[in-house]
Amino acid sequence: MEYTHHLFIYCDAAMTVWKAILDWLNLPFMFPHNLFSMLNCLAFNTGKKFRKGMVMIWNAVVWTLWRRRNAIIFYNGRRDDMEAIEEIKVLSWKWWSNQAKVAHSLLYEWRMEPRMCMAR
């Protein structure tokens, strides 16, 4: 039986992705009890803009992990953690750019300093 906390947090692929994303965001890695604890850790104690950005990144991670899991199971896909991490960065940048009401960030800026881009 597959459980959400295993699929989205504790399996090797998810753990690798979360560690890389939190490192990208300059946040310490913590072992949450469940997926919503991870969301709370990302969105806790931040301003409205940062909270919106962190929630969006959380959604991008969960969506990417789910899609990649389905590709492996149903379409004979392969696990590629670095590709998943890059997909999350690009997807979150696209989402952020589409909803931004201020100057947009370029993809290379988003890859280097997502928190700075969210602060604009």
KOLLUM-523134 format. One record per residue: residue number from 1; residue in one letter; x, y, z of N, C-alpha, C in turn. Coordinates in pm, 1 decimal. Layout:
! residues N
(r NUM,A,(X,Y,Z),(X,Y,Z),(X,Y,Z)) ...
This chain:
! residues 120
(r 1,M,(84.0,-118.3,0.0),(0.0,0.0,0.0),(88.1,124.2,0.0)) (r 2,E,(51.1,220.7,-79.7),(127.5,344.1,-92.4),(60.8,453.1,-9.9)) (r 3,Y,(138.2,520.6,73.5),(85.8,627.0,157.0),(141.5,761.4,110.5)) (r 4,T,(63.7,867.0,127.9),(105.3,998.4,79.5),(233.8,1045.9,146.2)) (r 5,H,(246.5,1023.4,277.9),(367.5,1072.3,344.3),(491.8,999.5,293.4)) (r 6,H,(476.5,873.9,251.5),(590.7,804.3,191.9),(616.6,856.6,50.2)) (r 7,L,(513.0,861.1,-29.4),(525.9,901.5,-169.7),(581.9,1043.0,-185.2)) (r 8,F,(532.3,1137.6,-105.8),(569.2,1277.3,-124.4),(681.0,1327.4,-33.0)) (r 9,I,(720.8,1247.1,66.8),(824.8,1294.1,158.3),(935.6,1191.4,180.6)) (r 10,Y,(900.7,1069.6,219.8),(1000.8,977.7,272.8),(1061.9,879.2,174.4)) (r 11,C,(1010.6,866.6,53.3),(1078.0,777.4,-41.4),(1207.7,845.4,-85.3)) (r 12,D,(1302.0,769.4,-133.2),(1433.9,824.2,-167.7),(1425.0,938.5,-268.4)) (r 13,A,(1343.2,922.1,-370.4),(1331.0,1025.7,-473.9),(1275.6,1154.6,-414.6)) (r 14,A,(1168.6,1144.7,-337.6),(1106.9,1263.8,-278.1),(1202.2,1331.4,-180.6)) (r 15,M,(1272.5,1252.7,-101.5),(1367.2,1308.5,-4.7),(1478.0,1385.5,-77.0)) (r 16,T,(1529.0,1329.3,-184.7),(1633.9,1395.6,-262.4),(1582.8,1527.0,-320.7)) (r 17,V,(1462.4,1523.9,-374.6),(1403.5,1644.1,-434.7),(1380.2,1750.7,-328.1)) (r 18,W,(1319.6,1714.7,-215.7),(1292.7,1812.4,-110.5),(1422.1,1874.0,-58.0)) (r 19,K,(1524.9,1791.7,-36.7),(1652.5,1845.8,12.2),(1708.8,1947.5,-85.2)) (r 20,A,(1704.2,1916.8,-213.8),(1756.5,2008.8,-315.2),(1674.6,2137.3,-322.3)) (r 21,I,(1543.1,2125.9,-315.1),(1456.9,2244.1,-322.8),(1475.7,2332.2,-199.3)) (r 22,L,(1482.9,2272.9,-82.7),(1504.2,2352.6,38.6),(1641.9,2417.4,37.4)) (r 23,D,(1740.1,2347.8,-16.6),(1873.3,2406.3,-31.0),(1867.1,2524.3,-127.8)) (r 24,W,(1795.3,2508.6,-238.6),(1775.5,2614.9,-337.2),(1711.1,2738.0,-272.0)) (r 25,L,(1621.1,2715.6,-178.7),(1551.2,2823.8,-109.2),(1627.3,2874.7,13.3)) (r 26,N,(1746.3,2818.2,38.0),(1827.2,2853.0,155.7),(1751.9,2828.8,286.2)) (r 27,L,(1682.8,2716.2,291.7),(1609.8,2676.5,411.6),(1666.4,2545.0,462.9)) (r 28,P,(1667.4,2525.6,593.3),(1718.4,2398.4,646.9),(1620.9,2284.6,616.2)) (r 29,F,(1675.3,2165.7,597.2),(1589.6,2049.6,575.0),(1541.1,1998.6,708.5)) (r 30,M,(1412.7,1973.1,718.1),(1353.5,1916.6,839.4),(1264.9,1799.6,799.6)) (r 31,F,(1256.6,1702.2,885.7),(1172.7,1586.0,859.3),(1032.8,1613.5,913.1)) (r 32,P,(940.0,1647.9,825.9),(803.9,1675.1,872.3),(727.9,1545.1,899.5)) (r 33,H,(622.4,1558.1,976.4),(538.7,1442.3,1006.8),(450.1,1404.4,889.6)) (r 34,N,(410.2,1504.3,813.2),(326.2,1478.0,696.4),(344.6,1590.4,595.6)) (r 35,L,(277.1,1580.2,485.6),(292.4,1675.1,376.0),(249.1,1816.3,414.9)) (r 36,F,(145.8,1826.7,495.3),(96.8,1958.0,534.8),(187.5,2023.2,638.5)) (r 37,S,(263.1,1943.6,713.6),(365.1,2000.2,801.7),(474.5,2066.3,719.1)) (r 38,M,(507.9,2004.0,605.6),(607.0,2063.1,515.7),(555.7,2196.6,461.1)) (r 39,L,(429.7,2199.9,422.8),(369.2,2323.7,374.1),(372.9,2430.7,482.6)) (r 40,N,(338.4,2393.6,603.3),(338.3,2486.8,714.7),(478.7,2540.7,741.6)) (r 41,C,(578.9,2454.7,732.3),(717.7,2498.6,753.7),(760.3,2599.1,646.9)) (r 42,L,(717.9,2577.4,524.0),(754.2,2669.4,416.3),(682.4,2803.6,428.9)) (r 43,A,(556.1,2800.9,466.6),(474.6,2921.7,466.5),(474.1,2995.1,600.2)) (r 44,F,(526.2,2933.4,704.6),(521.2,2990.4,839.1),(614.9,3110.5,851.2)) (r 45,N,(569.8,3212.6,917.6),(651.7,3330.0,949.2),(708.1,3401.7,827.6)) (r 46,T,(631.7,3411.2,724.7),(675.9,3485.6,607.7),(570.2,3588.5,572.2)) (r 47,G,(610.2,3687.0,495.9),(514.8,3787.2,449.4),(421.6,3726.8,346.3)) (r 48,K,(320.6,3803.1,309.9),(218.5,3752.9,218.1),(278.0,3709.8,83.6)) (r 49,K,(370.4,3791.3,29.9),(432.5,3759.7,-97.9),(513.0,3629.8,-89.8)) (r 50,F,(595.2,3619.1,14.7),(676.3,3498.2,32.3),(588.2,3376.2,55.7)) (r 51,R,(485.4,3392.8,135.6),(395.3,3281.2,163.6),(333.4,3229.5,34.3)) (r 52,K,(289.1,3321.5,-48.6),(228.8,3283.0,-176.7),(331.5,3210.2,-264.3)) (r 53,G,(453.2,3260.6,-267.3),(558.3,3196.2,-345.4),(595.6,3059.8,-291.5)) (r 54,M,(606.6,3047.6,-160.6),(643.3,2919.0,-99.5),(533.4,2815.4,-119.1)) (r 55,V,(410.1,2856.5,-107.2),(298.7,2764.3,-132.2),(299.9,2719.3,-278.1)) (r 56,M,(330.1,2812.1,-366.8),(337.8,2777.9,-508.4),(450.6,2677.8,-534.4)) (r 57,I,(564.9,2696.8,-471.2),(676.4,2602.5,-487.1),(639.4,2467.3,-428.0)) (r 58,W,(573.4,2465.8,-312.8),(526.6,2340.0,-252.5),(435.6,2267.0,-350.6)) (r 59,N,(343.3,2340.7,-412.8),(254.0,2280.4,-512.2),(331.8,2225.0,-631.0)) (r 60,A,(432.4,2297.2,-676.4),(513.3,2251.0,-789.3),(587.2,2121.8,-754.6)) (r 61,V,(637.4,2112.7,-632.3),(706.7,1990.0,-590.0),(609.7,1872.0,-586.1)) (r 62,V,(496.8,1891.2,-520.8),(398.6,1782.8,-508.9),(348.5,1741.2,-647.3)) (r 63,W,(317.0,1836.1,-732.4),(267.8,1806.5,-867.0),(373.0,1730.0,-947.4)) (r 64,T,(496.9,1774.2,-940.9),(604.0,1708.5,-1015.6),(628.8,1567.1,-964.3)) (r 65,L,(631.9,1549.6,-832.6),(651.6,1414.9,-777.4),(538.1,1321.7,-820.3)) (r 66,W,(415.2,1371.1,-818.3),(299.6,1289.7,-857.8),(306.9,1250.7,-1005.7)) (r 67,R,(336.3,1347.7,-1090.9),(345.1,1320.2,-1234.5),(458.3,1223.4,-1265.8)) (r 68,R,(571.2,1239.8,-1199.3),(684.6,1151.0,-1224.7),(656.3,1010.0,-1173.1)) (r 69,R,(589.4,999.6,-1061.3),(550.6,868.2,-1009.2),(460.1,797.9,-1108.7)) (r 70,N,(361.9,870.2,-1163.1),(270.8,810.9,-1261.3),(342.7,772.6,-1389.9)) (r 71,A,(437.3,854.4,-1432.5),(514.1,821.9,-1553.7),(594.4,693.4,-1534.8)) (r 72,I,(650.7,675.4,-1417.0),(728.6,553.9,-1389.6),(637.8,431.0,-1386.5)) (r 73,I,(525.3,442.7,-1319.3),(435.7,327.7,-1303.5),(361.0,294.2,-1432.4)) (r 74,F,(303.2,393.9,-1497.9),(213.9,368.1,-1610.0),(279.2,375.5,-1747.9)) (r 75,Y,(391.2,446.8,-1757.7),(450.7,467.2,-1889.8),(595.6,420.3,-1898.2)) (r 76,N,(634.6,336.2,-1803.0),(769.2,280.1,-1802.3),(875.4,390.1,-1800.9)) (r 77,G,(847.9,494.4,-1725.7),(943.4,605.2,-1715.3),(1060.7,567.3,-1627.1)) (r 78,R,(1151.6,661.9,-1612.5),(1269.9,636.8,-1530.7),(1284.1,748.3,-1426.9)) (r 79,R,(1349.5,716.2,-1319.4),(1372.7,813.6,-1213.4),(1493.8,897.9,-1250.0)) (r 80,D,(1476.0,1028.3,-1247.6),(1584.5,1122.5,-1271.1),(1561.7,1242.3,-1179.1)) (r 81,D,(1626.6,1239.3,-1063.6),(1603.5,1341.4,-961.6),(1644.9,1480.4,-1007.8)) (r 82,M,(1756.6,1490.6,-1077.4),(1802.8,1621.5,-1124.3),(1704.6,1682.0,-1225.5)) (r 83,E,(1649.6,1598.2,-1308.9),(1548.9,1644.2,-1404.7),(1423.2,1691.7,-1332.2)) (r 84,A,(1384.8,1620.2,-1227.6),(1267.5,1659.1,-1148.4),(1290.7,1793.8,-1080.2)) (r 85,I,(1409.4,1814.1,-1026.4),(1442.0,1940.1,-959.0),(1437.0,2056.0,-1058.1)) (r 86,E,(1493.2,2034.7,-1175.0),(1489.6,2138.9,-1278.0),(1346.2,2165.9,-1323.3)) (r 87,E,(1266.9,2061.2,-1336.0),(1126.6,2078.5,-1374.7),(1051.4,2162.0,-1271.2)) (r 88,I,(1078.9,2141.0,-1144.8),(1014.3,2217.4,-1037.5),(1052.9,2364.5,-1046.4)) (r 89,K,(1179.4,2391.1,-1071.2),(1224.7,2530.0,-1082.1),(1158.8,2601.0,-1199.9)) (r 90,V,(1153.6,2534.5,-1313.1),(1094.0,2595.8,-1432.9),(943.4,2611.8,-1414.2)) (r 91,L,(877.1,2509.2,-1365.1),(732.7,2515.0,-1344.6),(695.6,2625.2,-1245.4)) (r 92,S,(767.1,2632.4,-1133.8),(736.3,2735.3,-1033.8),(764.2,2874.9,-1089.4)) (r 93,W,(869.1,2889.3,-1170.8),(897.7,3018.6,-1233.8),(784.2,3058.8,-1328.1)) (r 94,K,(735.4,2963.2,-1406.8),(624.4,2992.8,-1498.4),(500.9,3035.3,-1420.0)) (r 95,W,(468.4,2962.4,-1313.6),(353.0,2998.0,-1232.2),(371.7,3135.5,-1169.4)) (r 96,W,(492.0,3162.2,-1116.1),(519.3,3290.4,-1051.9),(509.7,3404.3,-1153.4)) (r 97,S,(565.6,3383.3,-1271.1),(562.3,3486.9,-1376.2),(420.7,3516.1,-1423.0)) (r 98,N,(337.9,3414.2,-1430.8),(200.6,3433.6,-1476.7),(113.9,3508.2,-1376.6)) (r 99,Q,(145.0,3497.5,-1249.0),(60.4,3563.7,-1149.9),(120.9,3693.0,-1099.2)) (r 100,A,(245.8,3721.4,-1133.4),(312.9,3840.6,-1081.4),(249.3,3968.6,-1135.7)) (r 101,K,(230.2,4064.3,-1046.2),(173.9,4192.9,-1084.7),(283.1,4298.0,-1098.3)) (r 102,V,(404.9,4259.8,-1068.7),(519.0,4350.7,-1079.0),(615.6,4297.2,-1183.8)) (r 103,A,(734.5,4354.6,-1187.1),(833.8,4312.7,-1285.6),(861.2,4162.8,-1275.7)) (r 104,H,(862.7,4099.7,-1389.1),(887.2,3956.7,-1393.3),(1035.0,3926.4,-1375.9)) (r 105,S,(1061.4,3808.4,-1327.1),(1198.5,3760.7,-1312.7),(1233.4,3677.5,-1434.3)) (r 106,L,(1358.1,3683.3,-1471.5),(1405.9,3595.5,-1576.6),(1433.9,3458.4,-1515.3)) (r 107,L,(1430.3,3356.8,-1598.5),(1448.5,3220.9,-1547.2),(1582.3,3205.2,-1477.1)) (r 108,Y,(1688.0,3261.4,-1531.5),(1818.2,3244.8,-1466.2),(1820.2,3313.0,-1329.1)) (r 109,E,(1746.7,3425.0,-1313.7),(1736.5,3490.2,-1182.6),(1661.7,3400.6,-1084.7)) (r 110,W,(1553.0,3342.4,-1131.6),(1471.7,3253.1,-1048.2),(1554.0,3132.4,-1004.1)) (r 111,R,(1634.3,3077.8,-1095.1),(1718.3,2962.4,-1060.3),(1823.2,2998.1,-955.6)) (r 112,M,(1873.7,3120.8,-961.3),(1980.6,3161.7,-870.7),(1927.7,3211.1,-736.1)) (r 113,E,(1824.3,3293.4,-737.0),(1774.5,3357.9,-615.1),(1622.2,3368.4,-613.8)) (r 114,P,(1551.5,3257.8,-593.0),(1404.7,3264.4,-598.3),(1345.9,3356.2,-490.7)) (r 115,R,(1407.2,3361.3,-375.0),(1353.6,3445.4,-267.8),(1367.6,3593.8,-301.9)) (r 116,M,(1475.9,3628.9,-368.3),(1493.9,3766.7,-411.2),(1387.2,3803.1,-515.9)) (r 117,C,(1358.9,3708.3,-604.9),(1255.6,3732.0,-707.1),(1117.9,3747.9,-642.9)) (r 118,M,(1091.7,3673.8,-537.8),(963.0,3684.6,-469.6),(950.5,3817.1,-395.1)) (r 119,A,(1063.3,3874.5,-357.8),(1062.1,4000.1,-280.3),(1033.0,4121.9,-366.4)) (r 120,R,(1042.1,4106.8,-499.1),(1018.8,4220.9,-588.2),(876.0,4266.0,-585.5)) 
